[in-house]
Amino acid sequence: MLTIKSVHTYYGNIHALKGVSLHVRPGEVVTLVGANGAGKSTLVNTICGMAKPARGQIELDGERIDGLAPENIVRKGIALVPEGRQIFSTMSVEANLLMGGFIHRKDSEQLREDMKRFYNRFPILMQRSRQLAGTLSGGEQQMLAISRALMSRPRLLVLDEPSMGLAPLVIKEIFAIIRELKEEGRTILLIEQNARGALRIADRGYVLETGKVVLQGEGRELLEHREVKRAYLGKGAKQIWEA
Amino acid sequence: MPIWEPEKECMSRGDLRQTQLERLQATLNRVYRNVSFYRQRFQEINFNPEDDLTELGDIERLPFTRSHDISDCYPYEMFAVPLREVVRVHASSGSTANPRVVGYTRQDLRNWSNLVARILSSGGVVQDDVVQIAFGYGLLTGGLGIHYGAERIGASVLPTSVGRTERQIKIMQDFRTTVLVCTPNYALVIADRIDQMGLESRKLSLKYCICAGEPWTEGMRGEIQDRLFVKATDNYGVTEVIGPGIAGECLEQCGMHIQEDHFYAEIIDPDSEKVLQPGTKGELVLTTLTKEAFPVIRYRTGDICAIIDEPCACGRTMRRISRINERCDEVVIIKGINIIPERIGDILEQIKGERPMFQLVATRRGHEDQLEIWVEVTEQLFYDKMREQRALLDFMCKKITNFIGISPRIKLVEKGSLQREGGSIKKFVDRRF
């Protein structure tokens, strides 16, 4: 579904992505793990149109999407649950959801139906539908952010660090939600620092190190891999055996 | 016949190319970081994987790796992980100055078992089979490679190893072996012995014979199939690349499917080193895409074949390579052992301090291959007394056996009698086919 070929992205002088290729097939959960600064978020930004790749190409179902504006990429069917949730905190929960469905705004029937579905799934959001989103707890905000993204009826859901800044119990809940989404057959690209949690859910994973993919494989294979632990712990220093 | 990993073995060519690109990038990033041999070679041509590998075709810029590069890095210099990550070490038959040593991480072994499982499945093996493995167990990759793959399928494995043919046959009969894994010649040796013992092959439970390890012909396949009442398939392995598991025939018997999601195959003209189109015969060059402990980049196998780029009736989308009957270097393959004639010369030279004129001759007695070494007699090699003469030949034979692992017959011949070609002695004469 999503195919990325040799993408290079720069932030000013910084070469943040150095020829990254990856793919996500329909119905798959693919995770990207790596230490801080490995380029995970840059890749998300590049996929979603917030950063422009200098080289390489990104295809969604065979159609080039690199270089498109973020709103057009949403129309093509990619929705992002951004790092730090980024909900509209001064708007009500309901307004947040409607904003998520902005591209379908002419079809109010569908929006209402979708909203009802998310209220059923997360009753707490229904209870707080008129409340300002900023007053929600971290976990509730994350549920809202995920629901908001799904309101655009995406083909591919990109989750950027969904567990960040949440309490361990809440993280468990968020991972349970992701697992449910997977069981529904949704296609997900999951970016996580919590490599263990992410790889347990994922069908496949890629390990990024300083802007390059150095390892890829099935989730459970990577889970046991020593180098993953190293990447996750962020040991950038060379080991003795590295010439 | 079931396909072991249909989602991979039957993936579309587009998906395959994407997978190959991703894996090649990861492999090159890793060797560039971890293996000084490759880093130097890449730096010499100013190639940095993170900048210069945009498409698969960019691999053609990279230099080849040859077998002597690997023996020069003896034993561990080419490993891409520290030894504590390595859980298995194998080595090629000791026919070069230093054997070529390869290592496997835990993940490599998992992948390897899976690849061999694919090949055994394509040759007909299923969980219910009883698989007799008559390959040598040891530093060579054949025995253990097949063993792990057969266990991965869940078949019952009989690790009988090589030799003791009558015992092999007794086991085959009593343990109701359904799949025999051995060199094609050994399959025929077994057939001969079954006849001599007055047994009937048709009463055995054998269904399939998985053959590899040496060049063989369609004629031999026919004979194995007719005499052992089996379906016989060919498969291909190279120690330096992984061992068995690189390519294997399906029951259509029309070429060996390369496991292209794990190996990138090219065919080159051995002289001009240009990459050739599918369908053209040339030297097979392999790059590993998933190996961690011992990745190899553009390894020249020395084996001559063509890539068959046509759909196969079995449904697998992986392209095939044609049967391998020739080599483009001097390596002689007898009983699954690779022998370089010059190395034999080195040993003969050690014995008397002088390099004799010699020639390797492969012969076939019945169905057994035999290596003969014909040496032109000189003053130094000649004794008046029969006993001393015999002792010298025995000593030579022992020295060489120690080195290559099979025992040759040594024949002294008259000066100037060896077959010459353009003034120099032909190093190898094949009288098997």
Interface residues (C-beta under 8 A of the other chain):
Chain A: T3 K5 S6 K18 G19 V20 S21 L22 H23 R25 R55 G56 Y206 G211 K212 V213 V214 L215 Q216 G217 E221 E224 H225 R226 Q239 I240 W241 E242 A243
Chain B: D15 Q18 T19 L21 E22 R23 Q25 A26 N29 R30 R33 N34 V35 S36 R39 P49 E50 D51 L53 T54 E55 V81 P82 E85 R106 Q107 R110 T290
